[in-house]
Amino acid sequence: MTGRLEILLVTGVSGAGKTTALRVLEDLGWEMIDNFPIRLLPPLLHDISGSANPTPLAIGFDSRTRGFVPQHIIDLVKQLADRPDLNVSTLFLDCGSTELERRFNETRRHHPMARGRSAIEGIRAERELMEPLRRWSEAVIDTSALASNELQQLIRERFGHDEPAMQAITVSSFGFARGMPPLADLVFDMRFLDNPHWVPNLREQTGLDPAVGEYITGRGDFDEVFHRIRDLVLSLLPRYKAQGKAYVHIAFGCTGGRHRSVYTAETMAGVLRDAGYAPTVIHRNLTSRAADQFEGPQT
């Protein structure tokens, strides 16, 4: 009895992160082919299918691929999906036009469909061409708000086949004034706590400094709320694991991301270590400049 060959067709608009996604898939153990003429897929599969434990195959293509006709590709995938020895799905990487234009201008690359026109005209033309594939795809990832490392994390979570021995848990702090973390599973708002920013001798310190922690825990509200958050997180993690969720990101936010959220994230990381987990801790805005205008009213 042979296993089914898993095939992931990876496509999308230029600049949305297809190359990044394919590299992560390759690191995860997928066999990877990029810029592959899709019309040659049937003879390729004839050569490689039928093994007892087939290596999953990721195939990248886009509007630059020779013979690219979206409807022809969809018709071919429909035919392949009927084969009992194959499991075929499509991933489409999308991105907002404004962000794509910024990326092309920043890297000084020419959009492949601009052809002497502006980047935004090429982006619009390609988006119209690719729309049938976007509607057809089983999975669509919008990378407009994702940094490269965040896209990599998302691909690992969705397409990694070997679940780690223990959950990969990230605990992070961030400042709401500088934007929400796009990939967090649980977000806790710590702005109800008194803000150390407005205490002159604490302003330039951070949640990593003992004096800031003493100020936060000494104001009366922290312990009760944190204990409830702790109990919730510890009850959810095994439930996530039972559902096959191997990566969990827990984020704590305050206004600037330097005091309250940092202290709470560190405290939660300590709780998780005591419970047998090995969390990764990230303080996104720890080194950001303190600014009164972003810290809200003084209390």
N, C-alpha and C positions, 0 to 999 in steps of 0.2 A: 504494500500500500504506500503510494507516494504522497508527500505533502503538497498542499497547494502553494504555488509560487505567488508571493505577494509582490505586486507591482504598484508603485506610487508614481503617477505622472505629475511632475512639478512644473508649473508654468506661472504666468502672471505678467503684469506690466513691467517694462524696463525700469530698473532702479528700485523695485519694491523689495528685493532681497532674495531672489531665486538662488543666486550663487552661494550666499551665506547658508541658506536652508540645505542645499545639496551637500555642502562641506560638512555640516553637522550630521546629516544622515550617513555620510561616508564614515565619519568618526564613530557612529553608533553601530557600524557593522554592515550597513547596506552596501550592495554593489551599486556604483554610481556611474551614469553616463550622462553627459551634458551635450546640449545642441545636437540632439539625435534626430535624424529624419524619421518622423513617426510612421511614414508609409513602409519603412523597413522593419517595423516592430514584429509583425507575424513571423518572418523568417528568423529573426533573432530569438524569439520565444521558442520556436521549433528546436533550436539548437541547445537551449539551456534548460528547458522544462523537463520534468520527469524524474529528477533526483529525489532521493528519500528525504533529505532535509535541505530544500532549496534556500539559498541566500536571498533575502528580499532585495528587490531591484528598484532603484529610484532613477527615473529618466527625466532629464530636464529639457525643455524646449520652450521657445517663445516666438514672437512675430518675426525674428530674424532667421528662424530655422527654414531650410530649403523645403519647398512644397507645403508651406504653412497655410492651411485652409481650415478654419475652426470647425465647420460643419462636417468636413471629411474626417477630422480627428474624432469628433463625437460619434460618428457612425462606426468608425473602427473600434472605438472603446466599447460601444454597445455589443459588437460582435464578440470581442474578447471576453466581455463580462459573462457571456453565456457558456464559456468553457469551464468544465468542472475542475480543471487543474490550475485555474488562475483565480486570484483575488485582486481585481484591478480597481483602483480609486484615483481620484485627481485632487491635487492641492493647488489652489490658486493664490498667489501672493499679490495683494492689492495695496494701493497707497493713494492718498489724496493728491489731486493735481497740484495744489500749491506746494505741498511738501516735496513732491517729485521735482518740480521746477527748482526749488531751493537746492535739492541734492545735485541736480545736474549743473546748476550754476556754481555751486561750491566746489565740485570736483572738476569743473571745466570740461566735462565730457559732452560730446554731441549726442543728442537723442537719435536713436537709429532710424526713426521715421520723420525726423525734421527735414532732412534733405534741403538744406539751404533756408528753411524757415526757422522761426523761433522755437525754443524748446517746448513752450506751452502748446503750440500748434501740433508738434509731433506727439505730445502726450495725449492730446484730444483725439488725434487720428488713431493712435494705437488703442486707446481705451474703447473706441467704437468698434474696432476690429476684434478686440478680445472679449467683448461683452458676452457673446454666446457661450464661450468657455467658462466665464465667470459664473453665469447662471447654471451651467451644467455641473460644475465641480461640487463634490461632496463636502469639501472643506475649503473655507476662504479665511485667510489671515490678513487683516488690515494692519500694515506696518507703519502707518502714519505717525503714531506716537511711540514707536518702539525703537530704542537704540539697538545696535547690532547684537550686543550681549543679551539683551532681553529677547530678541527674536531667537537667538540660539537656545536660550533656556526654554522657550515655548516649544520649539521643535523637539528638543530632548524629551520634554514631558509628554508630548503627544505621540511621538513615534519611536521612543526607546523601547526595545523589546525586553531587555533584561532588567527587571525591577531590582533596584539596589537592595542589599541585605537589610538595610534600615532606611526609613524615609529620609529623603534629603530635605531638610528644613532650613529655610532662610528666615531670619528675624532682622527686620530693617527699621530704621528711623528715617523720617523725612519731614520737610516743611511744606505745609499746605500752600504757603505763599509762592513756592517754587514748583507747584504741580503735583498731582497725585501719581503714585507708582502704578504703571499700567498693568502689571502682572500679579498684584497682590491678591491672595485668596481671602485673607481676613485683614480688615483695616480698622484700627481703633484710634479714635480722635481724643487726644489728651489735652485739648485746649481748655477744658473745664478747670484745670489746675492753675493756681497762681503762677504767673510767668516770672522766672528768675531774671529775665532780660532787664526788668525794671528795677532790679536791686543792683546798685552801682558796683559793689565789689564782686558780683556774680556775673555781670554782663559778659565779660570777656572769657569767662570760664565756660565749660560745657558739662553735659550730663555725665561725662567720665570723671569729673572732679568730685571728691567727697563732699565738699561744701554745698554743691548744687543738689546732690542727692539728699543731704540732711535738710535742706530748705524744702524740697518737694515732699518728702515723707513727713515733715513736721507741720504741715498745714492742715492735716485732719481728713482730707478727702481721698488721699492716694491709697491707703491700705485697703479700705473697704472695696473700692472699685477694682483695684488690681487683683485682689483675691477672687473676685467674680470672673474677671478676664482669665486668670490662671486656670480656674476650674473649667471654664468653657473650652479653652484651648486643649487642655489635657483630656477632656472628654471627646473632643472632635478628632484629634489626631488618629487614634485607633480606628475610628469610623471611616475616616478618609482612606486609611490603609486597606481596610476591608473592601472598599469600593475600587481598589486598584490605583489610587492616587499616590504616586511615588514622590511627588514634589509638592511641598507646601510652603507658601510665602506668607509670613505674618508681619504686618507693617503697623508701626505706631507713628502717628503724626502729631505735630504741634505747629505753631505758626511758622517759626523760622527753621525748625529742624535741628536745633543745637542743644537744647536743654531738656525739656520734659520728655520728648519722644526718645531721646538718646538714653536717658536714665531708665525709662520704662523698658526699652528694648534690651538693654543690658540685664535688667532684673529678670525679664522673661527668659532670656538665654540661660541665665543661671538656674532658673526653675527647670528648664528643659534638660539641662545637663544632669541635674540631680535626679530627673526621671528616667535617665538612660538614653536620651537623645544626644545628637552631636550637631547642634545648629551652627550655621554660618551666619555671622553678624555683619551687617552692612549699615554704615551711617552715611546716607547719601549727601546730607548737607552740613556735616559736622564742620567743615572748613569754610563754609560760606560766610560772607561778611555780615556782621550784625547790623541791622538797619531799623531805626525806630519806626519808620513809616510802614513797615511790614508787620510789626509785632502787635498791632491792635491796641486798644485802650489800656492805659496804665491802671492797675487796681491796687 
